[in-house]
Amino acid sequence: MKIRRVNTAHDDLDAFIQGAQADLEQIMDLVAGVGREVAARGNQAIFAYTRKFDGAEITEKNFKVSAAETDRAYKLVDEEFLQALRAAIDKIRAFHARQLRNSWFEPDAQGNILGQIIRPVERAGIYVPGGTAAYPSSVLMNAIPAQVAGVRELAMATPPNAAGEVNPYTLVAAAELGIAEIYKMGGAQAVFALAWGTETIKKVDLITGPGNIYVTVAKKMVYGEVNIDMLAGPSEILIIADGKADPAYLAADLMSQAEHDIMARSILVTDDEALLDRVEAELQKQIKDLSRREIIAQALEKNGAFILTSDLEEACRVANLIAPEHLELMVENPFALLSKVKNAGAIFMGQYTPEPVGDYYAGPNHILPTGGTARYNSPVTVDTFMKVSSLLYYSRDGILKAADDIIKLATVEGLTAHANAVRIRKEKANGDG
């Protein structure tokens, strides 16, 4: 296993960054075809794609997860899992509760009132990856901020295994949050079903949750008809390390993201060249004991990188260019670097805060912007599930005081009907006076 090395003094860093951009266009036609089938055939299209991609026989009878299936799931999980899950739920809920914003109204001297009404969307669809793996943490990260926001209806989509069953850990996570509307479907077809509805599924207002490239492209296609959280790509981690960082920690954290899939990006940025050799040795040592070592090795070789910089300030500039999903500051004084970090989905500070702390337990959301979109996008939060209405109330005195200014602005734009809507009120108000 050989990790590419990029020296910012000699190599083209831009080429490395651009090489990670996903080409969504290449599968647009395929996903569009799925969308046409779902629009035309509804449930039957979902069942056909589930049979094709998941090997499961799903019908109207077993499409929606039953209470009996949830009861069986509880018998398949252990008490330690339940304790850990409930502790995580408490921490995630407490963190997101701090994000909740209130509507506000503010009067002025003329008796005008301006404000914002902040309300949750009525119905949200949450996508939880599944099939051969279990992602109960994704249930929590989707549903808890929605519930804190006050979303009344949650519909969850997750692909079944070949036996037509949803992973018991995923089901128990949903049950702990009181999610009862769960459909056995995944991929692009699930996104289209949530966005447009079928004979069984009522369409949603918003879709959140990570998925593969097909899910991402489908979300891109339905955006505008419904809202989405983001267009998420392969997972990423970038670690800025100084010469005092523990190479064993660095290697472990790089591989924690590389195990997601072969497209995952694991990047180490340092100003200490000797550290790179020590980390590479640790990678070779630790990978032998990991269950997904083949995926890890491919991800590191194809998409991993060691980037050597002149100093830690340059390391921060590199991180800002890449704008990673996860950024670890594995340096002696991480808070001294924090002000130099501009673009990152989540920032993990110090040697005792590995990325999995955020994935599972600490409280902040693990659904994060990827592919450089942390330059302008944010993690899933309570606000993801909110919408804002502006409120305006003008009194008689208020419209009289503002009328001439509004009429002038409307007239300059050539919108005489706009100007007239204010002028007629001014004239009538003056006549009443």
PyMOL commands that set and color helices and strands:
alter all, ss='L'
color gray80, all
select helices_A, chain A and resi 13-18+24-41+43-54+67-76+79-97+136-149+168-176+187-196+213-222+247-258+273-289+293-303+312-322+334-338+355-360+373-375+382-385+396-412+416-432
alter helices_A, ss='H'
color red, helices_A
select strands_A, chain A and resi 5-7+104-107+113-120+123-127+153-158+182-184+206-208+227-228+236-241+265-270+305-308+326-330+346-349+386-393
alter strands_A, ss='S'
color yellow, strands_A
deselect
rebuild
show_as cartoon
